[in-house]
Amino acid sequence: MCDTFGSVMKLRNLREVDWQNRLGSRAPLVCETSTCVEAGKRLAILFVLLGFLIGAQASSANSLNLDHGSGMPQDPGGSQGGFPTITASSFGFQCGTGRPTNCPNVTWPTSVAQPGMIRLWDSQVQWHALNTGAGNYKWRILDGYLDAIAAHQPRDAMYTFGYTPCWHTKGHCDMMWGSASPPDDLSAKGSPSFKTFVTDLVGHCSPAGHCVKDYIKYWEMWNEPNLPHFWNGSASDLYELVAPAVPIIRSKVPGAIILTPPVTIGDTRWMQNWLDQENSRGRLSDIYSIHLYLHSDTPETRFSTIKKMVDLKKNTAGWSDTPWMDSETNFDPVKFTCHETYTPDDCIGQMVRWHLLQFAYGAQQVSWYYFNTTIGRNPEYSNAYKKMMDWLVGGHFTAACSAKGDIYTCPFIAANGRHALFAWNVSGKNMYTPAAQYVGYKDLDGNSATISPGRPVAIGVKPIIFEAAN
């Protein structure tokens, strides 16, 4: 079962690599395997030219308060310049039963690194996996997750919709993965079958009494709909599907928070279309969600795509103040490992730098897909991840990271109120002299030292944190 699931998982992610080649701005990836070539053929058949609608009216600015009893970050009263206080739930992870390394059979990661939010996607709890026929459900795996989440409080949880059940669409369907086609009963008023599923889902409780409405507060409204193997309808079709479901979720789940359908590969055209849909037809979302993998790029190179996606939000009427997340990332969407051209230290450094760059640009969360496969079961990664969390939780950035040559710095105020500065050199070891206010530093290996004003310190591909006396 796991081997079959893993093979299909690899094909699904190879399709994303193919679309990265088609739509991305970077040099094409090499596609050499027969599996990859076959994935490209399937994508060519599935490709649909999406129309784009321009919204006639803009909704009022979002005034979302992200407290709701959850652990998500906030900027109380705007006193931090829009930079949210980082919490444990700013760090997300995905678990699933596809690989023995990735929390099989609803087991929880035992790593020292413990992110504050679990994302339920590719966890065998998608629509098609739960709703196996009209009025028929298989809740066992979801029950396991509900019980596990309850046992690991405090913890937030996110559910991502996706995959239409085969029994309810005439479109192409894979019995293991469901269909990317809209349900047969979808109309301008929505889909009765989807509304029924959502109603039953938010009303469900495990036999142990752990209920969806109590433990799942975050709702991502469809996975990566810009890729035709996840959604081969239009943005308008998807709006008609999910819009009637949002009030159902809000009425049943106290403090529910709705995320936009997240696009991947930096697809600004699809995302602009979606924002225009919400502006012209009615606002649904509280959070702007995107996905982006590093592939073989460094975080500093890849960040230009993050900036492009976030700036689109900032420049769209009614969305400028909307919080944003990168709710799915990793090094690579097939192997879930750092590219072999980088050293082990650089790979660990990239994991941390990718988080720092995004948090310093205002991200509410960065969520690592296949977390246990890449980070949790590898002590070098998990120890560095925990150290990163220890540094960041309770604090907030004060400006975006900046570069001077190969040296990057990010100003920060720690949980204890002390000013701090993250610094690294993308090209390797070099000397850096911090401002005189910084009296000490710490590194990801657990070392610390005091420094005198004007003293240069060696920095490299793994970020260190300088701390001020105040």
NORFEN-V362343 format. One record per residue. N is the residue number from 1. RES is the residue in one small letter. PHI is phi in whole degrees, -180 to 180 (* if undefined). Layout:
N/RES/PHI + N/RES/PHI
This chain:
1/m/* + 2/c/-65 + 3/d/-64 + 4/t/-62 + 5/f/-60 + 6/g/-65 + 7/s/-66 + 8/v/-65 + 9/m/-61 + 10/k/-64 + 11/l/-62 + 12/r/-60 + 13/n/-78 + 14/l/-62 + 15/r/-63 + 16/e/-66 + 17/v/-59 + 18/d/-61 + 19/w/-72 + 20/q/-60 + 21/n/-65 + 22/r/-71 + 23/l/-111 + 24/g/-74 + 25/s/-96 + 26/r/-84 + 27/a/-61 + 28/p/-61 + 29/l/-78 + 30/v/-87 + 31/c/-115 + 32/e/-113 + 33/t/-79 + 34/s/-64 + 35/t/-63 + 36/c/-66 + 37/v/-62 + 38/e/-63 + 39/a/-61 + 40/g/-63 + 41/k/-63 + 42/r/-63 + 43/l/-65 + 44/a/-61 + 45/i/-72 + 46/l/-81 + 47/f/-59 + 48/v/-125 + 49/l/-78 + 50/l/-85 + 51/g/-80 + 52/f/-126 + 53/l/-107 + 54/i/-100 + 55/g/-70 + 56/a/-86 + 57/q/-133 + 58/a/-104 + 59/s/-77 + 60/s/-68 + 61/a/-61 + 62/n/-71 + 63/s/-113 + 64/l/-61 + 65/n/-103 + 66/l/-92 + 67/d/-76 + 68/h/50 + 69/g/74 + 70/s/-98 + 71/g/-98 + 72/m/-74 + 73/p/-71 + 74/q/-141 + 75/d/-124 + 76/p/-58 + 77/g/65 + 78/g/70 + 79/s/-72 + 80/q/-109 + 81/g/67 + 82/g/87 + 83/f/-90 + 84/p/-73 + 85/t/-67 + 86/i/-83 + 87/t/-120 + 88/a/-60 + 89/s/-78 + 90/s/-70 + 91/f/-109 + 92/g/-114 + 93/f/-149 + 94/q/-109 + 95/c/-126 + 96/g/-164 + 97/t/-102 + 98/g/-77 + 99/r/-135 + 100/p/-60 + 101/t/-84 + 102/n/-117 + 103/c/49 + 104/p/-67 + 105/n/56 + 106/v/58 + 107/t/-87 + 108/w/-94 + 109/p/-58 + 110/t/-96 + 111/s/-61 + 112/v/-66 + 113/a/-83 + 114/q/-130 + 115/p/-60 + 116/g/-91 + 117/m/-138 + 118/i/-98 + 119/r/-109 + 120/l/-92 + 121/w/-150 + 122/d/53 + 123/s/-113 + 124/q/62 + 125/v/-128 + 126/q/-70 + 127/w/-52 + 128/h/-66 + 129/a/-78 + 130/l/-86 + 131/n/-103 + 132/t/-86 + 133/g/-177 + 134/a/-58 + 135/g/79 + 136/n/-109 + 137/y/-137 + 138/k/-119 + 139/w/-96 + 140/r/-55 + 141/i/-69 + 142/l/-61 + 143/d/-59 + 144/g/-61 + 145/y/-67 + 146/l/-59 + 147/d/-67 + 148/a/-68 + 149/i/-62 + 150/a/-62 + 151/a/-80 + 152/h/-123 + 153/q/-78 + 154/p/-77 + 155/r/-157 + 156/d/-95 + 157/a/-140 + 158/m/-125 + 159/y/-114 + 160/t/-112 + 161/f/-78 + 162/g/169 + 163/y/68 + 164/t/-73 + 165/p/-63 + 166/c/-61 + 167/w/-70 + 168/h/-126 + 169/t/-153 + 170/k/-91 + 171/g/-74 + 172/h/-56 + 173/c/-144 + 174/d/-106 + 175/m/-59 + 176/m/-79 + 177/w/-110 + 178/g/75 + 179/s/-126 + 180/a/-88 + 181/s/-80 + 182/p/-63 + 183/p/-66 + 184/d/-64 + 185/d/-94 + 186/l/-71 + 187/s/-139 + 188/a/-62 + 189/k/-95 + 190/g/108 + 191/s/-119 + 192/p/-56 + 193/s/-68 + 194/f/-70 + 195/k/-62 + 196/t/-65 + 197/f/-60 + 198/v/-62 + 199/t/-60 + 200/d/-70 + 201/l/-65 + 202/v/-70 + 203/g/-92 + 204/h/-83 + 205/c/-130 + 206/s/-72 + 207/p/-56 + 208/a/-82 + 209/g/90 + 210/h/-95 + 211/c/-104 + 212/v/-54 + 213/k/-62 + 214/d/-93 + 215/y/-118 + 216/i/-115 + 217/k/-104 + 218/y/-110 + 219/w/-131 + 220/e/-94 + 221/m/-83 + 222/w/175 + 223/n/-80 + 224/e/41 + 225/p/-72 + 226/n/-78 + 227/l/-101 + 228/p/-69 + 229/h/-83 + 230/f/-108 + 231/w/-154 + 232/n/-112 + 233/g/-94 + 234/s/-92 + 235/a/-62 + 236/s/-63 + 237/d/-60 + 238/l/-67 + 239/y/-59 + 240/e/-64 + 241/l/-72 + 242/v/-91 + 243/a/-56 + 244/p/-69 + 245/a/-79 + 246/v/-61 + 247/p/-64 + 248/i/-64 + 249/i/-63 + 250/r/-64 + 251/s/-76 + 252/k/-105 + 253/v/-113 + 254/p/-60 + 255/g/71 + 256/a/-59 + 257/i/-123 + 258/i/-103 + 259/l/-106 + 260/t/-61 + 261/p/-58 + 262/p/-85 + 263/v/-91 + 264/t/-121 + 265/i/52 + 266/g/65 + 267/d/-81 + 268/t/-68 + 269/r/-64 + 270/w/-66 + 271/m/-68 + 272/q/-62 + 273/n/-59 + 274/w/-66 + 275/l/-61 + 276/d/-67 + 277/q/-58 + 278/e/-67 + 279/n/-67 + 280/s/-90 + 281/r/-114 + 282/g/129 + 283/r/-72 + 284/l/-115 + 285/s/-100 + 286/d/-98 + 287/i/-133 + 288/y/-93 + 289/s/-116 + 290/i/-137 + 291/h/-126 + 292/l/-158 + 293/y/-98 + 294/l/-76 + 295/h/55 + 296/s/-101 + 297/d/-83 + 298/t/-82 + 299/p/-58 + 300/e/-67 + 301/t/-74 + 302/r/-70 + 303/f/-62 + 304/s/-60 + 305/t/-74 + 306/i/-58 + 307/k/-60 + 308/k/-61 + 309/m/-68 + 310/v/-71 + 311/d/-66 + 312/l/-59 + 313/k/-61 + 314/k/-60 + 315/n/-97 + 316/t/-103 + 317/a/-55 + 318/g/86 + 319/w/-118 + 320/s/-60 + 321/d/-98 + 322/t/-71 + 323/p/-60 + 324/w/-135 + 325/m/-137 + 326/d/-104 + 327/s/-88 + 328/e/-155 + 329/t/-151 + 330/n/-173 + 331/f/-66 + 332/d/-140 + 333/p/-85 + 334/v/-117 + 335/k/-94 + 336/f/60 + 337/t/-134 + 338/c/-69 + 339/h/-63 + 340/e/-67 + 341/t/-76 + 342/y/-100 + 343/t/-74 + 344/p/-56 + 345/d/-64 + 346/d/-66 + 347/c/-64 + 348/i/-65 + 349/g/-61 + 350/q/-63 + 351/m/-57 + 352/v/-73 + 353/r/-61 + 354/w/-61 + 355/h/-68 + 356/l/-61 + 357/l/-60 + 358/q/-76 + 359/f/-61 + 360/a/-73 + 361/y/-105 + 362/g/100 + 363/a/-60 + 364/q/-78 + 365/q/-159 + 366/v/-127 + 367/s/-116 + 368/w/-95 + 369/y/-76 + 370/y/53 + 371/f/-56 + 372/n/-68 + 373/t/-65 + 374/t/-88 + 375/i/-111 + 376/g/-57 + 377/r/-90 + 378/n/-111 + 379/p/-56 + 380/e/-63 + 381/y/-73 + 382/s/-66 + 383/n/-66 + 384/a/-68 + 385/y/-63 + 386/k/-63 + 387/k/-62 + 388/m/-60 + 389/m/-61 + 390/d/-59 + 391/w/-69 + 392/l/-92 + 393/v/-62 + 394/g/94 + 395/g/-107 + 396/h/-153 + 397/f/-79 + 398/t/-116 + 399/a/-166 + 400/a/-67 + 401/c/-64 + 402/s/-130 + 403/a/-121 + 404/k/-131 + 405/g/69 + 406/d/-92 + 407/i/-98 + 408/y/-113 + 409/t/-136 + 410/c/-138 + 411/p/-75 + 412/f/-151 + 413/i/-118 + 414/a/-76 + 415/a/-59 + 416/n/-83 + 417/g/88 + 418/r/-80 + 419/h/-70 + 420/a/-146 + 421/l/-148 + 422/f/-85 + 423/a/-147 + 424/w/-157 + 425/n/-125 + 426/v/-70 + 427/s/-97 + 428/g/120 + 429/k/-63 + 430/n/-160 + 431/m/-93 + 432/y/-139 + 433/t/-108 + 434/p/-76 + 435/a/-61 + 436/a/-63 + 437/q/-68 + 438/y/-89 + 439/v/-111 + 440/g/-166 + 441/y/-149 + 442/k/-133 + 443/d/-121 + 444/l/-72 + 445/d/-89 + 446/g/93 + 447/n/-84 + 448/s/-146 + 449/a/-158 + 450/t/-90 + 451/i/-136 + 452/s/-99 + 453/p/-56 + 454/g/84 + 455/r/-83 + 456/p/-75 + 457/v/-128 + 458/a/-74 + 459/i/-125 + 460/g/-146 + 461/v/-76 + 462/k/-97 + 463/p/-60 + 464/i/-119 + 465/i/-119 + 466/f/-89 + 467/e/-122 + 468/a/-91 + 469/a/-74 + 470/n/-83
